[in-house]
Amino acid sequence: MKKIISIAVLLFLISPIGLLGQITTSAYAVYFNPKTVHMDSVDFDTVLSKRALERRTRQRIPFSKADVPVSKAYITAIQSVASYTGVTSKWLNFTYVEATPGELKHIQSLQCVDRVVPLKGGMTKLETSEFTYGYAESQTKQISLHSLHVHSVNGYDERVALGEGMLIAVLDAGFVGANTVVINDQLHTIATKNFVEGGSNVYQGSSHGFSVLSTMAAHNPSYMGTAPQASYALIKTEKELSETPEEMLNWIAGAEYADSIGADIINSSLGYSTFDDPADDYSVTDLDGRTSIISLGALAAARTGMLVVTSAGNAGGSSWDKLTFPADADSILTVGSVSQYGIASSFSSRGYTVDGRVKPNVSARGEGATVYRSDGTLALANGTSFSSPIVAGAAACLWSTAPNATAQEVIKALEISASHYYQHNPRIGYGIPNLGFARRYLSAMVEGEFPEVVVYPNPFPDYISLFLPDGESLPIHLKLRDLNQRIVAETTLESKRYKAIWSPGDNIAAGSYILYIERGGRTQALRVMKLL
């Protein structure tokens, strides 16, 4: 099987029209800046009828700025951006719009706009006021990276929450488009190196590396990658038109170069198993992390303290079916693919290693992932080539919140936070990571002080996830009380370690409750909200 990741994946790209047709608008109330008119200069006879004026006179109600119409210039400015604009309220000083994520970002930047409030699900604070992920929203929120960024907005590690200060080396087949398509006005590429043709020109041959890069580095109103403020080194190690063992040596050279320039993270969306000459082929029994030369190179890279992130491979369902090298290497983070529904992708290579280690370690969106193409358009793509950098960028954000952590601690935090940590399987490994949980665990690990139990999500649907960061295997007693202190649900979960899930039941009404948590001699009370 040739080019398992670097070429086969590109065959799944679809036209940008197919992608844009799936992006819907959402409803918002766009509030304008407070009115600055002088009341003495307003002719209210032109905006209110005689009967309306008489009603106010009878009740001695004075005129106010709420009676002054919204500026037509403000409304025109919104109409020029939004997909749809509806009625405008002079009383509340807002106008109704339906807008895409990109349009929303533009509207928020207008000088006449005070704030934007979403109308879906009630009048609540707009969570994306600081971070609009655009077409990348689904794949970003699937790994709960937004919770890390929201913490940043509220005062936690604001300067580094988007990967600032981290250097990611991208080993790939070529980066056509990376020097011509502006995906981030502040993209910081510190170095380029070509181990195939020599020199520093990596903007030739394949555009695969550019699509990979975009999932991490893009930052504009239409799309925000997982680590847009990180720095990047672009390294070409793969020949597009052949498959020889030399490419694995190129990979090792590229990893050594990444180490030499001080890279924190390597992302490798490349994988090998069979070659042009069958005599060079590996067998599935070689997947022990110690046989393949490239796997030994990946292990050596990990021993330098770099976090090596690699694609599991796209061999699922084929005659090979298993991981591709170096995905079997020990001490690296191997990433499989899932769909938008969290289901393992049929093409994603399966673990485990022949010596029984859990691979892939975690999984993320690789089926229907949104990426940039070399012509500057957005498209959907399939492949672990894209789930890997999505996680690599997220890992950069995570690591930047605890810079004293080790690469192996970052891997452990991601594994423990993942959806199937206690039910890992060869398809998705430990499952889909939760960056909010991973952040709390990593901070506790580095500081040596484990915080209280974390409840997620809050508000919750029909279940509550509990993150137990101290790693102790202890029973946990849960009691849910209403605001009148009446018990509405109660249970004891035995011998839970790291995480637990509790489903209080479908009969609990929506509303606010107090959750009491008793564990290890400590009691914790937390206000939670049940959704409809």
C-alpha positions as CSV (number, residue, x, y, z in Angstrom):
1,M,0.0,0.0,0.0
2,K,1.6,3.3,-1.1
3,K,1.4,6.7,0.5
4,I,-1.0,5.6,3.1
5,I,-1.3,9.0,4.6
6,S,0.4,11.6,2.4
7,I,-1.3,10.8,-0.9
8,A,-4.4,8.7,-0.2
9,V,-5.8,11.3,2.1
10,L,-5.9,14.0,-0.5
11,L,-8.1,11.9,-2.7
12,F,-10.9,12.5,-0.1
13,L,-10.9,16.3,-0.5
14,I,-14.2,17.6,-1.7
15,S,-15.1,20.9,-3.3
16,P,-15.5,24.0,-1.1
17,I,-19.1,24.3,-2.3
18,G,-20.0,21.0,-0.6
19,L,-18.5,22.4,2.7
20,L,-20.1,25.8,2.6
21,G,-23.5,24.3,2.0
22,Q,-23.3,22.6,5.4
23,I,-22.5,25.8,7.4
24,T,-25.6,27.4,8.7
25,T,-26.3,30.8,10.2
26,S,-27.4,31.5,13.7
27,A,-29.6,34.2,15.2
28,Y,-28.3,37.1,17.2
29,A,-29.3,40.4,18.7
30,V,-26.7,43.0,17.8
31,Y,-26.7,45.8,20.4
32,F,-25.4,49.2,19.3
33,N,-23.3,51.7,21.3
34,P,-25.4,54.0,23.6
35,K,-27.1,56.8,21.8
36,T,-25.4,60.1,22.0
37,V,-28.2,62.4,20.7
38,H,-29.2,65.6,22.5
39,M,-32.8,65.3,23.5
40,D,-33.6,69.0,22.8
41,S,-32.7,68.5,19.2
42,V,-35.1,65.6,18.6
43,D,-38.5,66.3,17.0
44,F,-40.7,63.6,18.5
45,D,-43.7,64.7,16.4
46,T,-42.0,62.9,13.5
47,V,-41.5,59.5,15.3
48,L,-44.7,59.3,17.5
49,S,-48.3,59.8,16.5
50,K,-50.6,62.4,18.1
51,R,-52.3,59.7,20.2
52,A,-49.0,58.4,21.4
53,L,-47.9,61.9,22.5
54,E,-51.2,62.4,24.3
55,R,-50.9,59.1,26.2
56,R,-47.5,60.1,27.5
57,T,-48.7,63.6,28.4
58,R,-51.6,62.2,30.4
59,Q,-49.3,59.9,32.4
60,R,-46.5,62.5,32.7
61,I,-44.0,60.2,31.0
62,P,-41.0,62.1,29.8
63,F,-39.2,61.3,26.5
64,S,-36.0,59.4,26.7
65,K,-33.3,58.1,24.3
66,A,-35.2,54.9,24.0
67,D,-37.7,56.9,21.9
68,V,-35.0,57.9,19.4
69,P,-34.7,55.7,16.4
70,V,-31.5,53.7,15.8
71,S,-29.0,55.4,13.4
72,K,-29.7,54.3,9.8
73,A,-25.9,54.3,9.3
74,Y,-25.6,51.6,12.0
75,I,-28.3,49.5,10.4
76,T,-26.7,49.9,6.9
77,A,-23.4,48.8,8.3
78,I,-24.9,45.6,9.7
79,Q,-26.8,44.9,6.5
80,S,-23.6,45.0,4.5
81,V,-22.2,42.1,6.5
82,A,-24.9,39.8,7.8
83,S,-26.6,37.1,5.7
84,Y,-30.0,38.4,6.9
85,T,-31.1,41.4,9.0
86,G,-34.6,41.7,10.5
87,V,-36.3,44.2,12.7
88,T,-34.6,46.9,14.7
89,S,-35.7,47.9,18.3
90,K,-35.2,51.5,19.2
91,W,-36.2,50.7,22.8
92,L,-33.5,48.0,23.3
93,N,-31.1,49.6,20.8
94,F,-30.5,46.4,18.8
95,T,-31.2,44.8,15.4
96,Y,-31.9,41.2,14.6
97,V,-29.4,39.3,12.4
98,E,-28.8,35.8,11.1
99,A,-25.0,35.4,10.5
100,T,-22.3,32.8,9.8
101,P,-19.4,32.6,12.2
102,G,-17.2,34.6,9.8
103,E,-19.9,37.3,9.5
104,L,-20.3,37.4,13.3
105,K,-16.6,38.1,13.7
106,H,-16.9,41.0,11.3
107,I,-20.0,42.4,13.0
108,Q,-18.2,42.3,16.4
109,S,-15.4,44.4,14.9
110,L,-17.7,47.2,13.8
111,Q,-17.2,50.4,15.8
112,C,-21.0,51.0,16.2
113,V,-21.5,47.6,17.9
114,D,-21.5,47.3,21.7
115,R,-22.1,43.6,22.1
116,V,-23.7,40.6,20.4
117,V,-26.1,38.2,22.2
118,P,-27.2,34.8,20.8
119,L,-30.9,34.2,20.6
120,K,-30.8,30.4,20.4
121,G,-31.6,28.8,23.7
122,G,-32.3,32.1,25.5
123,M,-30.5,35.4,26.2
124,T,-27.1,34.3,27.3
125,K,-23.6,35.6,27.0
126,L,-21.9,34.9,23.7
127,E,-19.2,32.4,24.4
128,T,-17.4,33.1,21.1
129,S,-17.0,36.8,21.6
130,E,-13.3,36.3,21.9
131,F,-12.8,33.1,19.9
132,T,-14.7,32.5,16.8
133,Y,-13.6,29.1,15.3
134,G,-15.6,29.5,12.1
135,Y,-15.6,26.3,10.0
136,A,-13.2,24.7,12.5
137,E,-15.7,25.0,15.4
138,S,-17.0,21.4,15.3
139,Q,-13.6,19.7,15.3
140,T,-12.2,22.1,17.9
141,K,-15.1,21.7,20.3
142,Q,-15.1,17.9,19.9
143,I,-11.9,17.8,21.9
144,S,-13.2,20.6,24.3
145,L,-10.3,22.9,23.3
146,H,-12.7,25.8,23.6
147,S,-12.9,25.3,27.3
148,L,-9.2,25.9,27.6
149,H,-9.5,29.1,25.6
150,V,-12.5,30.2,27.6
151,H,-10.5,29.8,30.8
152,S,-7.9,31.9,29.1
153,V,-10.4,34.7,28.5
154,N,-11.5,34.6,32.2
155,G,-7.9,35.2,33.3
156,Y,-6.0,31.9,33.1
157,D,-2.9,32.0,31.0
158,E,-4.4,34.5,28.6
159,R,-1.1,35.2,26.8
160,V,-0.3,31.6,25.9
161,A,-3.6,29.8,25.7
162,L,-3.4,29.7,21.9
163,G,0.0,28.2,21.8
164,E,2.1,31.3,22.1
165,G,5.7,30.4,23.0
166,M,5.5,26.9,21.6
167,L,7.5,25.8,18.5
168,I,5.9,23.1,16.4
169,A,7.9,21.3,13.7
170,V,5.8,19.9,10.9
171,L,7.3,17.0,9.0
172,D,5.5,16.4,5.7
173,A,5.6,15.9,2.0
174,G,5.5,19.6,0.9
175,F,3.9,22.9,1.7
176,V,2.6,24.3,-1.6
177,G,0.3,27.2,-0.7
178,A,1.9,28.0,2.7
179,N,3.8,30.9,1.1
180,T,1.0,32.2,-1.1
181,V,-2.3,31.8,0.9
182,V,-2.6,34.0,3.9
183,I,-4.3,31.9,6.6
184,N,-3.0,34.0,9.5
185,D,-1.7,37.5,9.3
186,Q,0.7,36.8,12.2
187,L,1.8,33.3,11.2
188,H,5.3,32.9,12.5
189,T,7.4,30.4,10.4
190,I,10.9,30.4,11.9
191,A,12.6,27.9,9.6
192,T,12.1,25.7,6.6
193,K,14.2,22.7,5.6
194,N,14.0,20.3,2.6
195,F,15.6,16.9,3.2
196,V,14.4,15.6,-0.2
197,E,15.7,18.1,-2.8
198,G,18.0,19.9,-0.4
199,G,18.0,23.5,0.6
200,S,15.2,25.4,2.3
201,N,12.5,25.5,-0.3
202,V,9.6,23.4,1.0
203,Y,6.9,25.1,-1.1
204,Q,7.1,22.6,-3.9
205,G,5.7,19.2,-4.8
206,S,2.7,18.4,-2.5
207,S,0.3,20.7,-0.8
208,H,-0.5,18.1,1.8
209,G,1.7,19.8,4.4
210,F,-0.1,23.1,4.0
211,S,-3.5,21.5,4.6
212,V,-2.0,19.8,7.7
213,L,-0.5,23.2,8.9
214,S,-3.8,25.0,8.4
215,T,-5.6,22.9,11.0
216,M,-3.1,24.3,13.6
217,A,-2.0,27.7,12.4
218,A,-4.9,29.3,10.6
219,H,-6.5,32.4,12.3
220,N,-9.0,34.5,10.4
221,P,-12.8,35.2,10.6
222,S,-13.6,32.0,8.7
223,Y,-11.3,29.6,10.5
224,M,-9.3,29.3,13.6
225,G,-6.8,26.4,14.0
226,T,-5.9,24.8,17.3
227,A,-2.6,26.7,17.9
228,P,-2.7,29.9,15.8
229,Q,-0.1,31.7,18.0
230,A,2.5,29.0,18.0
231,S,5.6,29.3,15.9
232,Y,6.3,26.7,13.1
233,A,9.1,25.0,11.3
234,L,8.2,23.4,8.0
235,I,10.3,20.4,7.1
236,K,10.0,18.3,4.0
237,T,11.0,14.7,4.4
238,E,8.6,12.8,2.0
239,K,9.0,12.1,-1.7
240,E,5.6,12.4,-3.4
241,L,6.1,10.0,-6.3
242,S,7.9,7.1,-4.7
243,E,8.1,5.1,-1.5
244,T,11.5,4.0,-0.4
245,P,13.2,3.4,3.0
246,E,15.3,6.6,2.4
247,E,12.2,8.6,3.3
248,M,12.3,7.1,6.8
249,L,15.9,8.3,7.1
250,N,14.8,11.7,5.9
251,W,12.2,11.7,8.7
252,I,14.9,11.0,11.3
253,A,17.1,13.7,9.9
254,G,14.1,16.1,10.0
255,A,13.4,15.1,13.6
256,E,17.0,15.8,14.5
257,Y,16.8,19.2,12.8
258,A,13.7,19.9,14.8
259,D,15.5,19.1,18.0
260,S,18.5,21.3,17.0
261,I,16.3,24.4,16.5
262,G,14.5,23.8,19.9
263,A,11.1,22.5,18.7
264,D,8.7,21.6,21.5
265,I,6.4,19.4,19.3
266,I,6.8,17.4,16.1
267,N,3.7,16.7,14.0
268,S,4.2,13.9,11.5
269,S,1.3,13.1,9.2
270,L,3.3,10.4,7.5
271,G,3.3,6.6,7.8
272,Y,5.2,3.7,6.2
273,S,4.6,-0.1,5.8
274,T,5.2,-1.2,2.2
275,F,7.5,0.2,-0.4
276,D,8.2,0.2,-4.1
277,D,10.5,-2.8,-3.7
278,P,8.5,-5.5,-1.9
279,A,11.8,-6.7,-0.4
280,D,11.8,-3.6,1.7
281,D,8.3,-4.2,3.1
282,Y,7.6,-4.6,6.8
283,S,5.1,-7.1,8.3
284,V,2.4,-6.5,10.9
285,T,4.5,-8.5,13.4
286,D,7.1,-5.8,13.3
287,L,4.7,-3.4,15.1
288,D,6.6,-3.6,18.4
289,G,8.1,-0.1,18.4
290,R,11.6,-1.5,18.3
291,T,11.9,-3.0,14.8
292,S,11.2,-0.2,12.3
293,I,14.1,2.3,11.8
294,I,11.7,5.2,11.8
295,S,10.0,4.0,15.0
296,L,13.4,3.9,16.7
297,G,14.0,7.4,15.4
298,A,10.7,8.6,16.8
299,L,11.6,7.0,20.2
300,A,14.9,8.8,20.1
301,A,13.1,12.1,19.3
302,A,10.9,11.5,22.3
303,R,13.9,11.0,24.5
304,T,15.1,14.5,23.8
305,G,12.0,15.9,25.5
306,M,10.1,16.7,22.4
307,L,6.4,15.7,22.1
308,V,6.2,13.6,19.0
309,V,2.6,13.5,17.6
310,T,2.0,11.1,14.6
311,S,-0.9,9.9,12.5
312,A,-2.0,6.3,13.2
313,G,-2.4,5.7,9.5
314,N,-5.2,5.2,7.0
315,A,-5.0,1.5,6.6
316,G,-8.2,0.5,8.4
317,G,-10.1,-2.1,6.5
318,S,-7.3,-2.8,4.0
319,S,-5.1,-5.8,3.8
320,W,-2.6,-4.1,6.2
321,D,-5.4,-2.8,8.5
322,K,-3.0,-1.9,11.4
323,L,-0.9,1.0,12.5
324,T,1.8,2.3,10.1
325,F,5.3,3.1,11.2
326,P,6.3,5.1,13.3
327,A,2.8,5.0,15.0
328,D,3.9,2.0,17.0
329,A,6.8,3.8,18.8
330,D,6.8,4.0,22.5
331,S,6.6,7.4,24.3
332,I,5.0,9.2,21.4
333,L,1.4,10.4,20.9
334,T,-0.3,8.4,18.1
335,V,-3.7,9.8,16.9
336,G,-6.5,8.0,15.3
337,S,-9.6,9.4,13.5
338,V,-13.2,9.7,14.4
339,S,-16.2,11.3,12.7
340,Q,-18.2,14.3,13.9
341,Y,-20.3,11.8,16.0
342,G,-17.2,10.4,17.8
343,I,-17.4,7.1,15.9
344,A,-14.1,5.5,14.8
345,S,-13.4,6.1,11.1
346,S,-13.4,3.0,8.9
347,F,-10.1,4.0,7.3
348,S,-8.3,4.8,10.6
349,S,-5.5,2.2,11.3
350,R,-6.1,-0.1,14.2
351,G,-3.9,-0.9,17.2
352,Y,-2.7,-2.3,19.4
353,T,1.0,-2.9,19.1
354,V,2.1,-6.5,19.0
355,D,3.5,-6.1,22.5
356,G,0.1,-4.9,23.8
357,R,0.5,-1.2,24.2
358,V,-2.5,1.0,23.6
359,K,-2.3,2.6,20.2
360,P,-3.6,4.9,19.0
361,N,-3.3,6.8,22.2
362,V,-6.2,9.2,21.4
363,S,-8.4,10.2,18.5
364,A,-9.8,13.4,17.0
365,R,-11.6,14.6,13.9
366,G,-10.1,13.0,10.8
367,E,-13.3,12.2,9.0
368,G,-14.8,15.4,7.5
369,A,-12.1,17.6,8.9
370,T,-12.1,21.1,7.6
371,V,-8.8,22.2,6.1
372,Y,-7.3,24.7,3.7
373,R,-6.4,23.7,0.2
374,S,-3.5,25.3,-1.7
375,D,-5.8,27.5,-3.7
376,G,-7.1,29.2,-0.5
377,T,-10.4,27.5,-0.4
378,L,-11.8,25.5,2.5
379,A,-12.7,21.8,2.0
380,L,-13.6,18.7,3.9
381,A,-10.9,16.0,4.1
382,N,-10.6,12.5,5.5
383,G,-7.5,11.1,7.1
384,T,-5.5,10.7,10.3
385,S,-3.2,13.2,8.6
386,F,-5.6,15.8,10.0
387,S,-6.6,14.3,13.3
388,S,-2.9,14.3,14.2
389,P,-2.2,18.1,13.8
390,I,-5.5,19.0,15.4
391,V,-4.3,17.2,18.5
392,A,-0.7,18.5,18.1
393,G,-2.0,22.1,18.2
394,A,-4.2,21.4,21.1
395,A,-1.3,19.8,23.0
396,A,0.7,23.0,22.3
397,C,-2.1,25.0,24.0
398,L,-2.2,22.6,26.9
399,W,1.5,22.5,27.4
400,S,1.7,26.3,27.3
401,T,-0.5,26.5,30.4
402,A,2.0,24.3,32.3
403,P,5.4,25.0,30.7
404,N,7.2,23.1,33.4
405,A,5.5,19.9,32.5
406,T,7.3,17.2,30.5
407,A,6.2,15.8,27.2
408,Q,5.3,12.5,28.8
409,E,3.2,14.3,31.3
410,V,1.3,16.0,28.5
411,I,0.7,12.7,26.9
412,K,-0.6,11.2,30.2
413,A,-2.9,14.1,30.8
414,L,-4.4,13.8,27.3
415,E,-4.9,10.0,27.8
416,I,-6.5,10.3,31.2
417,S,-8.9,13.0,30.0
418,A,-10.1,11.0,27.0
419,S,-13.6,9.6,26.6
420,H,-12.7,5.9,26.7
421,Y,-9.9,5.8,29.3
422,Y,-11.4,2.8,31.1
423,Q,-12.8,1.3,27.9
424,H,-9.9,1.8,25.5
425,N,-10.0,-0.2,22.3
426,P,-7.9,-0.8,19.2
427,R,-10.0,1.6,17.1
428,I,-9.8,4.9,19.0
429,G,-7.4,4.0,21.8
430,Y,-8.3,6.0,25.0
431,G,-10.8,8.0,23.0
432,I,-11.4,11.7,22.4
433,P,-9.4,13.9,24.7
434,N,-11.0,16.6,26.8
435,L,-8.6,19.6,27.0
436,G,-10.5,21.2,29.9
437,F,-9.9,18.1,32.0
438,A,-6.4,17.6,30.7
439,R,-5.5,21.1,31.8
440,R,-6.6,20.5,35.4
441,Y,-4.8,17.2,35.6
442,L,-1.6,18.5,34.1
443,S,-1.5,21.6,36.4
444,A,-2.1,19.3,39.4
445,M,0.6,16.9,38.3
446,V,3.2,19.7,37.9
447,E,2.2,21.6,41.1
448,G,1.9,18.4,43.1
449,E,-1.4,19.6,44.5
450,F,-4.5,17.9,43.2
451,P,-7.6,20.1,43.1
452,E,-11.1,19.3,44.0
453,V,-13.4,17.1,41.9
454,V,-14.4,18.8,38.6
455,V,-17.9,18.4,37.2
456,Y,-18.4,18.6,33.5
457,P,-20.4,19.7,31.6
458,N,-22.2,22.3,33.6
459,P,-25.0,22.9,32.7
460,F,-25.5,19.1,32.1
461,P,-27.9,17.1,29.9
462,D,-28.8,13.6,31.3
463,Y,-25.4,12.8,32.8
464,I,-22.6,14.3,34.8
465,S,-18.9,13.6,34.2
466,L,-16.7,13.8,37.2
467,F,-12.9,14.4,36.9
468,L,-11.0,13.0,39.9
469,P,-7.5,14.4,39.5
470,D,-5.7,12.9,42.4
471,G,-5.6,9.4,40.9
472,E,-6.7,7.7,44.1
473,S,-9.1,4.8,43.8
474,L,-11.8,5.8,46.3
475,P,-15.6,5.5,46.5
476,I,-17.5,8.7,45.8
477,H,-20.9,9.6,47.2
478,L,-23.1,11.9,45.2
479,K,-26.2,13.7,46.4
480,L,-28.2,16.1,44.2
481,R,-30.5,18.5,46.1
482,D,-32.9,21.2,44.9
483,L,-32.7,24.7,46.1
484,N,-35.0,23.8,49.0
485,Q,-32.4,21.2,50.1
486,R,-34.7,18.2,49.1
487,I,-32.8,15.2,47.8
488,V,-33.7,14.5,44.2
489,A,-31.0,11.9,43.4
490,E,-28.4,10.0,45.3
491,T,-25.8,7.3,44.6
492,T,-22.4,5.9,45.6
493,L,-19.9,5.0,42.9
494,E,-17.3,2.5,44.1
495,S,-13.6,2.6,43.6
496,K,-13.5,5.4,41.0
497,R,-10.2,6.7,39.8
498,Y,-9.5,9.7,37.5
499,K,-13.0,9.9,36.2
500,A,-16.6,8.8,36.6
501,I,-20.0,9.3,35.0
502,W,-23.3,9.6,36.8
503,S,-26.7,9.6,35.2
504,P,-29.1,11.1,37.7
505,G,-32.1,10.1,35.6
506,D,-34.5,11.6,33.0
507,N,-37.1,12.5,35.6
508,I,-35.1,15.4,37.0
509,A,-36.7,18.7,35.9
510,A,-34.6,21.4,34.3
511,G,-33.2,23.9,36.7
512,S,-30.6,24.7,39.3
513,Y,-29.4,22.2,41.9
514,I,-26.7,21.7,44.5
515,L,-24.4,18.7,43.9
516,Y,-22.8,17.4,47.1
517,I,-19.7,15.3,46.6
518,E,-18.2,13.2,49.4
519,R,-14.9,11.5,48.7
520,G,-11.9,10.6,50.8
521,G,-13.2,12.3,53.9
522,R,-13.9,15.6,52.1
523,T,-17.2,17.1,51.1
524,Q,-17.6,19.5,48.2
525,A,-20.7,21.4,47.2
526,L,-21.2,22.8,43.7
527,R,-24.1,24.5,42.0
528,V,-25.1,22.8,38.8
529,M,-27.8,23.2,36.2
530,K,-29.9,20.6,34.5
531,L,-30.8,21.3,30.9
532,L,-34.1,20.5,29.3
